[in-house]
Amino acid sequence: MENFAASVRQAEVALRDLFEPTPLQKNDHLSAKYGAEIWLKREDLTPVRSYKLRGAFNAMRKVVARGGAAHFVCASAGNHAQGVAFACRHFSARGTIFMPVTTPRQKIDKTRMFGGDAVNIVLTGDYFDQTLAASQEFARVEGAAFLSPFDDADVIEGQATTGLEILEQLGGAPDLIVLPVGGGGLSSGVTALFAELAPGCAAAFAEPEGGASLREALTQGGPVTLPAVDNFVDGAAVARIGALPYRLLSRFSPDQVYPAPEDRISATMLEMLNIEGIVLEPAGALAVDVLRDIPDLAGKRVVCLCSGGNFDFERLPEVKERAQRYSGLKRYFILRMPQRPGALRDFLQLLGPDDDIARFEYLKKSARNFGSILIGIETTAPENLDRLRERLEGAGISYRDITRDPVLAEFLI
């Protein structure tokens, strides 16, 4: 990308009309944990609590400067929608934002708050692909400018301003930068900038395990569509890496991409909330989460980009549940119990002093000698549940651990 750094500098100057650079903060907790100098780039502290405002603003700025459309269209269920809404209000431009019907009310309300009278929200489609198709057709019919969330050169240029701020705030390049990846707009922009201004800085990429589209593309030699995606990390759960981002990222190795398990991300979110008081959405915690997977961190200066903090606290019980499962502090079993008086009492006596029943469903069938129990056990240490399994086997109670069975867990838990 010719003269990319110069264009990013222009974008950064323009961006200052909206907000000051987001903080770059050294984190003592993570630094001590990994024996390195860990810095967090706090994109969760932009006016819309994510970096997406940068790309939306820059793309819109370019259209307005060319005297182009005063009507902008996008499809998004979250951060991109809020960034577009905020920028529409700034430019006094009309915006139409398509969101899936299943979008949580909190995200709809925030998008409307940022855009005010400048935006119209259209709820359509049960799935994002349906929403995207409807938005693109609407833009074509209306002659409006469609704003891609990541597969656009001007969006990539805007996201790269995060990298420019990091170099200015740090007074030079870090040894390593850890970037979250969804569609690839942020990671491709920052690495393209660093290739020009900080070629000695290594890069590592973090993707959700259930949506590792960059890793798969690098493995296969080109973008591919994943057959299924886990939507828990909704800000980065993308089935196919963007075509333009992939071209910029194709020089990297699959070994530089670290898939983060969704349950482990939840534990990282709670760690950052409880220890540091930092609220991160699942995608915002990706870079911090994969630090444990990256070798040879000791003594290095590392920047983790925290991409967003739009977390709906109604999801906190789910996050806690996932974190407990990852940490081995909660398990779900299906027990096969004899249907006789006292059988349940016998089972309860097998529980340890720190084992707590968090879920219990008993189905007694009169035509059978045995019944099934779905039980969830919370405890204070993983080894407690190992000892419980030993006691169940010793008592001759048949059981099945369904904690990590995706099919049974989805329907029963």
KETILO-938221 format. One record per residue (C-alpha): residue in three letters; residue number from 0; x, y, z. Coordinates in pm, whole numbers, plus 50000, padded with zeros to 5 digits. Layout:
KETILO-938221
+-----+-----+-------+-------+-------+
| res |   n |    px |    py |    pz |
+-----+-----+-------+-------+-------+
| ALA | NUM |     X |     Y |     Z |
...
+-----+-----+-------+-------+-------+
//
This chain:
KETILO-938221
+-----+-----+-------+-------+-------+
| res |   n |    px |    py |    pz |
+-----+-----+-------+-------+-------+
| MET |   0 | 50000 | 50000 | 50000 |
| GLU |   1 | 50189 | 50301 | 49864 |
| ASN |   2 | 50238 | 50596 | 50104 |
| PHE |   3 | 50031 | 50411 | 50362 |
| ALA |   4 | 50195 | 50568 | 50667 |
| ALA |   5 | 50146 | 50920 | 50529 |
| SER |   6 | 49777 | 50849 | 50469 |
| VAL |   7 | 49738 | 50706 | 50819 |
| ARG |   8 | 49893 | 51023 | 50963 |
| GLN |   9 | 49635 | 51232 | 50778 |
| ALA |  10 | 49359 | 51008 | 50911 |
| GLU |  11 | 49491 | 51046 | 51265 |
| VAL |  12 | 49493 | 51426 | 51242 |
| ALA |  13 | 49134 | 51425 | 51120 |
| LEU |  14 | 49034 | 51179 | 51391 |
| ARG |  15 | 49133 | 51426 | 51661 |
| ASP |  16 | 48812 | 51616 | 51581 |
| LEU |  17 | 48631 | 51326 | 51747 |
| PHE |  18 | 48848 | 51212 | 52039 |
| GLU |  19 | 49195 | 51217 | 52186 |
| PRO |  20 | 49428 | 50915 | 52155 |
| THR |  21 | 49314 | 50623 | 52365 |
| PRO |  22 | 49543 | 50541 | 52660 |
| LEU |  23 | 49839 | 50306 | 52634 |
| GLN |  24 | 49882 | 50170 | 52986 |
| LYS |  25 | 50146 | 49947 | 53137 |
| ASN |  26 | 49973 | 49670 | 53329 |
| ASP |  27 | 50159 | 49561 | 53641 |
| HIS |  28 | 49943 | 49253 | 53700 |
| LEU |  29 | 50005 | 49103 | 53356 |
| SER |  30 | 50369 | 49215 | 53355 |
| ALA |  31 | 50434 | 49024 | 53678 |
| LYS |  32 | 50235 | 48724 | 53557 |
| TYR |  33 | 50437 | 48683 | 53235 |
| GLY |  34 | 50771 | 48830 | 53340 |
| ALA |  35 | 50746 | 49087 | 53063 |
| GLU |  36 | 50655 | 49452 | 53014 |
| ILE |  37 | 50290 | 49428 | 52913 |
| TRP |  38 | 50109 | 49736 | 52780 |
| LEU |  39 | 49739 | 49760 | 52700 |
| LYS |  40 | 49610 | 49980 | 52419 |
| ARG |  41 | 49268 | 50070 | 52554 |
| GLU |  42 | 49040 | 50089 | 52252 |
| ASP |  43 | 48757 | 50012 | 52492 |
| LEU |  44 | 48785 | 50380 | 52593 |
| THR |  45 | 48689 | 50546 | 52264 |
| PRO |  46 | 48356 | 50736 | 52267 |
| VAL |  47 | 48182 | 50420 | 52137 |
| ARG |  48 | 48398 | 50181 | 52346 |
| SER |  49 | 48565 | 50017 | 52045 |
| TYR |  50 | 48814 | 50090 | 51769 |
| LYS |  51 | 48545 | 50058 | 51500 |
| LEU |  52 | 48479 | 50432 | 51509 |
| ARG |  53 | 48820 | 50492 | 51351 |
| GLY |  54 | 48754 | 50303 | 51031 |
| ALA |  55 | 48395 | 50418 | 50992 |
| PHE |  56 | 48495 | 50781 | 51040 |
| ASN |  57 | 48787 | 50760 | 50797 |
| ALA |  58 | 48584 | 50594 | 50521 |
| MET |  59 | 48303 | 50842 | 50567 |
| ARG |  60 | 48548 | 51134 | 50570 |
| LYS |  61 | 48685 | 51028 | 50233 |
| VAL |  62 | 48337 | 51007 | 50078 |
| VAL |  63 | 48236 | 51346 | 50215 |
| ALA |  64 | 48563 | 51505 | 50091 |
| ARG |  65 | 48488 | 51379 | 49741 |
| GLY |  66 | 48145 | 51539 | 49756 |
| GLY |  67 | 47989 | 51193 | 49754 |
| ALA |  68 | 47678 | 51048 | 49906 |
| ALA |  69 | 47530 | 51203 | 50217 |
| HIS |  70 | 47358 | 50873 | 50293 |
| PHE |  71 | 47554 | 50584 | 50443 |
| VAL |  72 | 47447 | 50224 | 50497 |
| CYS |  73 | 47599 | 49945 | 50703 |
| ALA |  74 | 47510 | 49607 | 50849 |
| SER |  75 | 47620 | 49528 | 51201 |
| ALA |  76 | 47499 | 49383 | 51528 |
| GLY |  77 | 47739 | 49579 | 51742 |
| ASN |  78 | 48051 | 49793 | 51737 |
| HIS |  79 | 48058 | 49883 | 51366 |
| ALA |  80 | 47697 | 50001 | 51388 |
| GLN |  81 | 47779 | 50227 | 51682 |
| GLY |  82 | 48085 | 50369 | 51507 |
| VAL |  83 | 47889 | 50446 | 51191 |
| ALA |  84 | 47609 | 50605 | 51395 |
| PHE |  85 | 47852 | 50829 | 51583 |
| ALA |  86 | 48026 | 50936 | 51260 |
| CYS |  87 | 47693 | 51005 | 51085 |
| ARG |  88 | 47599 | 51248 | 51358 |
| HIS |  89 | 47943 | 51414 | 51336 |
| PHE |  90 | 47913 | 51468 | 50961 |
| SER |  91 | 47539 | 51553 | 50975 |
| ALA |  92 | 47491 | 51270 | 50728 |
| ARG |  93 | 47199 | 51032 | 50702 |
| GLY |  94 | 47265 | 50673 | 50804 |
| THR |  95 | 47065 | 50356 | 50768 |
| ILE |  96 | 47189 | 50077 | 50990 |
| PHE |  97 | 47070 | 49723 | 50936 |
| MET |  98 | 47077 | 49495 | 51239 |
| PRO |  99 | 46956 | 49135 | 51283 |
| VAL | 100 | 46617 | 49094 | 51447 |
| THR | 101 | 46794 | 48899 | 51723 |
| THR | 102 | 47019 | 49194 | 51821 |
| PRO | 103 | 46996 | 49264 | 52196 |
| ARG | 104 | 46793 | 49573 | 52283 |
| GLN | 105 | 47093 | 49725 | 52464 |
| LYS | 106 | 47295 | 49738 | 52139 |
| ILE | 107 | 47005 | 49883 | 51943 |
| ASP | 108 | 46951 | 50153 | 52204 |
| LYS | 109 | 47320 | 50245 | 52214 |
| THR | 110 | 47336 | 50273 | 51834 |
| ARG | 111 | 47032 | 50497 | 51837 |
| MET | 112 | 47183 | 50706 | 52119 |
| PHE | 113 | 47509 | 50763 | 51928 |
| GLY | 114 | 47336 | 50845 | 51601 |
| GLY | 115 | 47039 | 51043 | 51729 |
| ASP | 116 | 46815 | 51176 | 51454 |
| ALA | 117 | 47086 | 51109 | 51193 |
| VAL | 118 | 47029 | 50736 | 51177 |
| ASN | 119 | 46748 | 50496 | 51101 |
| ILE | 120 | 46774 | 50141 | 51234 |
| VAL | 121 | 46626 | 49857 | 51029 |
| LEU | 122 | 46585 | 49521 | 51201 |
| THR | 123 | 46581 | 49240 | 50948 |
| GLY | 124 | 46705 | 48883 | 50921 |
| ASP | 125 | 46753 | 48619 | 51185 |
| TYR | 126 | 47116 | 48573 | 51082 |
| PHE | 127 | 47382 | 48828 | 50992 |
| ASP | 128 | 47425 | 48704 | 50635 |
| GLN | 129 | 47058 | 48785 | 50571 |
| THR | 130 | 47102 | 49128 | 50728 |
| LEU | 131 | 47412 | 49198 | 50521 |
| ALA | 132 | 47243 | 49103 | 50194 |
| ALA | 133 | 46945 | 49326 | 50273 |
| SER | 134 | 47169 | 49623 | 50356 |
| GLN | 135 | 47374 | 49590 | 50037 |
| GLU | 136 | 47063 | 49570 | 49821 |
| PHE | 137 | 46918 | 49874 | 49998 |
| ALA | 138 | 47239 | 50071 | 49938 |
| ARG | 139 | 47234 | 49975 | 49570 |
| VAL | 140 | 46872 | 50079 | 49520 |
| GLU | 141 | 46911 | 50404 | 49718 |
| GLY | 142 | 47246 | 50499 | 49568 |
| ALA | 143 | 47390 | 50520 | 49920 |
| ALA | 144 | 47750 | 50453 | 50026 |
| PHE | 145 | 47791 | 50110 | 50182 |
| LEU | 146 | 48040 | 50100 | 50470 |
| SER | 147 | 48209 | 49763 | 50507 |
| PRO | 148 | 48319 | 49676 | 50861 |
| PHE | 149 | 48664 | 49553 | 50749 |
| ASP | 150 | 48703 | 49474 | 50379 |
| ASP | 151 | 48772 | 49829 | 50264 |
| ALA | 152 | 49098 | 50020 | 50214 |
| ASP | 153 | 48974 | 50339 | 50385 |
| VAL | 154 | 48843 | 50142 | 50683 |
| ILE | 155 | 49176 | 49961 | 50715 |
| GLU | 156 | 49357 | 50295 | 50697 |
| GLY | 157 | 49141 | 50432 | 50978 |
| GLN | 158 | 49197 | 50129 | 51201 |
| ALA | 159 | 49573 | 50168 | 51147 |
| THR | 160 | 49567 | 50495 | 51344 |
| THR | 161 | 49576 | 50277 | 51659 |
| GLY | 162 | 49923 | 50164 | 51555 |
| LEU | 163 | 50041 | 50519 | 51495 |
| GLU | 164 | 49924 | 50620 | 51842 |
| ILE | 165 | 50106 | 50323 | 51997 |
| LEU | 166 | 50438 | 50423 | 51835 |
| GLU | 167 | 50395 | 50784 | 51945 |
| GLN | 168 | 50288 | 50697 | 52300 |
| LEU | 169 | 50556 | 50433 | 52353 |
| GLY | 170 | 50827 | 50647 | 52199 |
| GLY | 171 | 50921 | 50367 | 51961 |
| ALA | 172 | 50827 | 50016 | 51865 |
| PRO | 173 | 50750 | 49733 | 52109 |
| ASP | 174 | 50915 | 49394 | 52069 |
| LEU | 175 | 50579 | 49234 | 52001 |
| ILE | 176 | 50227 | 49350 | 51928 |
| VAL | 177 | 49932 | 49116 | 51990 |
| LEU | 178 | 49629 | 49189 | 51773 |
| PRO | 179 | 49277 | 49045 | 51782 |
| VAL | 180 | 49136 | 48927 | 51449 |
| GLY | 181 | 48779 | 48913 | 51326 |
| GLY | 182 | 48742 | 49024 | 50966 |
| GLY | 183 | 49101 | 49146 | 50964 |
| GLY | 184 | 49062 | 49523 | 50921 |
| LEU | 185 | 49242 | 49619 | 51240 |
| SER | 186 | 49522 | 49362 | 51223 |
| SER | 187 | 49596 | 49423 | 50856 |
| GLY | 188 | 49604 | 49801 | 50905 |
| VAL | 189 | 49833 | 49797 | 51208 |
| THR | 190 | 50076 | 49542 | 51063 |
| ALA | 191 | 50091 | 49728 | 50730 |
| LEU | 192 | 50180 | 50045 | 50920 |
| PHE | 193 | 50440 | 49868 | 51134 |
| ALA | 194 | 50597 | 49709 | 50825 |
| GLU | 195 | 50677 | 50063 | 50714 |
| LEU | 196 | 50754 | 50238 | 51043 |
| ALA | 197 | 50854 | 49956 | 51281 |
| PRO | 198 | 50972 | 49657 | 51075 |
| GLY | 199 | 51154 | 49505 | 51371 |
| CYS | 200 | 50834 | 49458 | 51572 |
| ALA | 201 | 50701 | 49101 | 51573 |
| ALA | 202 | 50328 | 49035 | 51547 |
| ALA | 203 | 50102 | 48774 | 51701 |
| PHE | 204 | 49733 | 48733 | 51627 |
| ALA | 205 | 49446 | 48618 | 51849 |
| GLU | 206 | 49130 | 48460 | 51711 |
| PRO | 207 | 48838 | 48289 | 51881 |
| GLU | 208 | 48879 | 47913 | 51855 |
| GLY | 209 | 48528 | 47887 | 51713 |
| GLY | 210 | 48600 | 48141 | 51438 |
| ALA | 211 | 48967 | 48112 | 51340 |
| SER | 212 | 48922 | 48235 | 50984 |
| LEU | 213 | 49269 | 48391 | 50948 |
| ARG | 214 | 49451 | 48081 | 51068 |
| GLU | 215 | 49250 | 47866 | 50829 |
| ALA | 216 | 49313 | 48106 | 50539 |
| LEU | 217 | 49688 | 48108 | 50603 |
| THR | 218 | 49686 | 47729 | 50625 |
| GLN | 219 | 49488 | 47686 | 50302 |
| GLY | 220 | 49664 | 47962 | 50109 |
| GLY | 221 | 49359 | 48184 | 50071 |
| PRO | 222 | 49031 | 48290 | 50235 |
| VAL | 223 | 48789 | 48007 | 50302 |
| THR | 224 | 48447 | 48009 | 50462 |
| LEU | 225 | 48436 | 47821 | 50790 |
| PRO | 226 | 48152 | 47564 | 50799 |
| ALA | 227 | 48041 | 47679 | 51145 |
| VAL | 228 | 48120 | 47965 | 51383 |
| ASP | 229 | 48077 | 47996 | 51760 |
| ASN | 230 | 47915 | 48339 | 51806 |
| PHE | 231 | 48012 | 48384 | 52171 |
| VAL | 232 | 48295 | 48622 | 52071 |
| ASP | 233 | 48047 | 48825 | 51870 |
| GLY | 234 | 48292 | 49106 | 51788 |
| ALA | 235 | 48534 | 48867 | 51615 |
| ALA | 236 | 48330 | 48560 | 51516 |
| VAL | 237 | 48376 | 48592 | 51138 |
| ALA | 238 | 48339 | 48291 | 50911 |
| ARG | 239 | 48561 | 48432 | 50634 |
| ILE | 240 | 48854 | 48673 | 50659 |
| GLY | 241 | 48816 | 48981 | 50438 |
| ALA | 242 | 48976 | 48958 | 50093 |
| LEU | 243 | 49179 | 49280 | 50124 |
| PRO | 244 | 49285 | 49216 | 50485 |
| TYR | 245 | 49399 | 48869 | 50384 |
| ARG | 246 | 49620 | 49007 | 50107 |
| LEU | 247 | 49791 | 49228 | 50365 |
| LEU | 248 | 49819 | 48946 | 50620 |
| SER | 249 | 49917 | 48663 | 50383 |
| ARG | 250 | 50288 | 48714 | 50459 |
| PHE | 251 | 50239 | 48581 | 50811 |
| SER | 252 | 50256 | 48218 | 50923 |
| PRO | 253 | 49968 | 48017 | 51071 |
| ASP | 254 | 50197 | 47962 | 51370 |
| GLN | 255 | 50164 | 48332 | 51452 |
| VAL | 256 | 49787 | 48296 | 51497 |
| TYR | 257 | 49670 | 48175 | 51836 |
| PRO | 258 | 49313 | 48039 | 51870 |
| ALA | 259 | 49158 | 48129 | 52205 |
| PRO | 260 | 48901 | 47886 | 52353 |
| GLU | 261 | 48575 | 48064 | 52428 |
| ASP | 262 | 48552 | 47933 | 52785 |
| ARG | 263 | 48908 | 48049 | 52854 |
| ILE | 264 | 48829 | 48396 | 52716 |
| SER | 265 | 48553 | 48413 | 52975 |
| ALA | 266 | 48804 | 48342 | 53252 |
| THR | 267 | 49027 | 48619 | 53115 |
| MET | 268 | 48736 | 48864 | 53111 |
| LEU | 269 | 48661 | 48790 | 53477 |
| GLU | 270 | 49031 | 48817 | 53566 |
| MET | 271 | 49055 | 49163 | 53408 |
| LEU | 272 | 48728 | 49272 | 53569 |
| ASN | 273 | 48797 | 49141 | 53919 |
| ILE | 274 | 49168 | 49226 | 53943 |
| GLU | 275 | 49205 | 49533 | 53721 |
| GLY | 276 | 48851 | 49674 | 53708 |
| ILE | 277 | 48865 | 49668 | 53326 |
| VAL | 278 | 48543 | 49577 | 53145 |
| LEU | 279 | 48620 | 49396 | 52820 |
| GLU | 280 | 48383 | 49231 | 52577 |
| PRO | 281 | 48488 | 48882 | 52459 |
| ALA | 282 | 48663 | 49017 | 52147 |
| GLY | 283 | 48831 | 49284 | 52358 |
| ALA | 284 | 48991 | 49018 | 52579 |
| LEU | 285 | 49138 | 48812 | 52293 |
| ALA | 286 | 49486 | 48965 | 52288 |
| VAL | 287 | 49527 | 48938 | 52665 |
| ASP | 288 | 49397 | 48582 | 52667 |
| VAL | 289 | 49653 | 48439 | 52423 |
| LEU | 290 | 49953 | 48580 | 52611 |
| ARG | 291 | 49971 | 48241 | 52790 |
| ASP | 292 | 50018 | 48067 | 52453 |
| ILE | 293 | 50296 | 48287 | 52312 |
| PRO | 294 | 50646 | 48152 | 52382 |
| ASP | 295 | 50947 | 48352 | 52500 |
| LEU | 296 | 50765 | 48656 | 52639 |
| ALA | 297 | 51004 | 48703 | 52931 |
| GLY | 298 | 51180 | 49038 | 52930 |
| LYS | 299 | 51003 | 49167 | 52620 |
| ARG | 300 | 50800 | 49483 | 52574 |
| VAL | 301 | 50458 | 49368 | 52453 |
| VAL | 302 | 50151 | 49567 | 52348 |
| CYS | 303 | 49810 | 49397 | 52361 |
| LEU | 304 | 49532 | 49572 | 52178 |
| CYS | 305 | 49207 | 49562 | 52377 |
| SER | 306 | 48962 | 49616 | 52095 |
| GLY | 307 | 48638 | 49687 | 52279 |
| GLY | 308 | 48442 | 49705 | 52601 |
| ASN | 309 | 48081 | 49688 | 52487 |
| PHE | 310 | 47983 | 49418 | 52731 |
| ASP | 311 | 47620 | 49362 | 52821 |
| PHE | 312 | 47621 | 49265 | 53188 |
| GLU | 313 | 47315 | 49050 | 53130 |
| ARG | 314 | 47572 | 48810 | 52979 |
| LEU | 315 | 47772 | 48796 | 53302 |
| PRO | 316 | 47610 | 48471 | 53427 |
| GLU | 317 | 47706 | 48302 | 53097 |
| VAL | 318 | 48061 | 48436 | 53120 |
| LYS | 319 | 48093 | 48314 | 53479 |
| GLU | 320 | 47954 | 47975 | 53379 |
| ARG | 321 | 48204 | 47938 | 53094 |
| ALA | 322 | 48491 | 48054 | 53314 |
| GLN | 323 | 48404 | 47800 | 53583 |
| ARG | 324 | 48388 | 47521 | 53327 |
| TYR | 325 | 48727 | 47620 | 53185 |
| SER | 326 | 48881 | 47640 | 53534 |
| GLY | 327 | 48746 | 47297 | 53624 |
| LEU | 328 | 48531 | 47438 | 53904 |
| LYS | 329 | 48197 | 47335 | 53756 |
| ARG | 330 | 48085 | 47017 | 53586 |
| TYR | 331 | 47762 | 46868 | 53465 |
| PHE | 332 | 47680 | 46500 | 53497 |
| ILE | 333 | 47396 | 46275 | 53393 |
| LEU | 334 | 47359 | 46012 | 53666 |
| ARG | 335 | 47173 | 45682 | 53630 |
| MET | 336 | 47006 | 45628 | 53967 |
| PRO | 337 | 46807 | 45329 | 54091 |
| GLN | 338 | 46445 | 45417 | 54158 |
| ARG | 339 | 46425 | 45309 | 54520 |
| PRO | 340 | 46369 | 45495 | 54846 |
| GLY | 341 | 46690 | 45643 | 54983 |
| ALA | 342 | 46886 | 45635 | 54656 |
| LEU | 343 | 46904 | 46013 | 54637 |
| ARG | 344 | 47014 | 46036 | 55001 |
| ASP | 345 | 47293 | 45788 | 54931 |
| PHE | 346 | 47415 | 46002 | 54643 |
| LEU | 347 | 47412 | 46324 | 54846 |
| GLN | 348 | 47639 | 46164 | 55105 |
| LEU | 349 | 47904 | 46124 | 54831 |
| LEU | 350 | 47941 | 46501 | 54790 |
| GLY | 351 | 48243 | 46666 | 54948 |
| PRO | 352 | 48228 | 46956 | 55196 |
| ASP | 353 | 48307 | 47213 | 54922 |
| ASP | 354 | 48077 | 47065 | 54654 |
| ASP | 355 | 47764 | 47268 | 54587 |
| ILE | 356 | 47468 | 47158 | 54375 |
| ALA | 357 | 47401 | 47434 | 54120 |
| ARG | 358 | 47158 | 47243 | 53896 |
| PHE | 359 | 46933 | 46946 | 53968 |
| GLU | 360 | 46668 | 46784 | 53752 |
| TYR | 361 | 46523 | 46442 | 53832 |
| LEU | 362 | 46297 | 46250 | 53600 |
| LYS | 363 | 46121 | 45955 | 53762 |
| LYS | 364 | 45965 | 45710 | 53519 |
| SER | 365 | 45726 | 45461 | 53676 |
| ALA | 366 | 45790 | 45194 | 53412 |
| ARG | 367 | 46164 | 45176 | 53474 |
| ASN | 368 | 46389 | 45063 | 53756 |
| PHE | 369 | 46634 | 45347 | 53698 |
| GLY | 370 | 46590 | 45720 | 53654 |
| SER | 371 | 46816 | 45992 | 53514 |
| ILE | 372 | 46941 | 46296 | 53700 |
| LEU | 373 | 47098 | 46603 | 53542 |
| ILE | 374 | 47319 | 46761 | 53804 |
| GLY | 375 | 47557 | 47056 | 53802 |
| ILE | 376 | 47826 | 47072 | 54071 |
| GLU | 377 | 48027 | 47381 | 54167 |
| THR | 378 | 48332 | 47351 | 54388 |
| THR | 379 | 48640 | 47539 | 54506 |
| ALA | 380 | 48917 | 47331 | 54343 |
| PRO | 381 | 48925 | 47107 | 54033 |
| GLU | 382 | 49057 | 46808 | 54226 |
| ASN | 383 | 48735 | 46802 | 54431 |
| LEU | 384 | 48542 | 46697 | 54121 |
| ASP | 385 | 48802 | 46432 | 54039 |
| ARG | 386 | 48751 | 46285 | 54385 |
| LEU | 387 | 48373 | 46299 | 54339 |
| ARG | 388 | 48403 | 46092 | 54021 |
| GLU | 389 | 48609 | 45836 | 54210 |
| ARG | 390 | 48342 | 45813 | 54480 |
| LEU | 391 | 48068 | 45774 | 54218 |
| GLU | 392 | 48257 | 45486 | 54057 |
| GLY | 393 | 48324 | 45331 | 54396 |
| ALA | 394 | 47953 | 45341 | 54478 |
| GLY | 395 | 47865 | 45181 | 54144 |
| ILE | 396 | 47671 | 45487 | 54021 |
| SER | 397 | 47676 | 45513 | 53644 |
| TYR | 398 | 47743 | 45866 | 53520 |
| ARG | 399 | 47833 | 46066 | 53211 |
| ASP | 400 | 48025 | 46394 | 53223 |
| ILE | 401 | 47858 | 46620 | 52964 |
| THR | 402 | 48041 | 46943 | 53056 |
| ARG | 403 | 48227 | 46960 | 52726 |
| ASP | 404 | 47979 | 46770 | 52511 |
| PRO | 405 | 47860 | 47049 | 52275 |
| VAL | 406 | 47538 | 46876 | 52166 |
| LEU | 407 | 47413 | 46765 | 52507 |
| ALA | 408 | 47532 | 47083 | 52677 |
| GLU | 409 | 47342 | 47298 | 52429 |
| PHE | 410 | 47014 | 47118 | 52485 |
| LEU | 411 | 47039 | 47033 | 52855 |
| ILE | 412 | 47247 | 47315 | 53005 |
+-----+-----+-------+-------+-------+
//
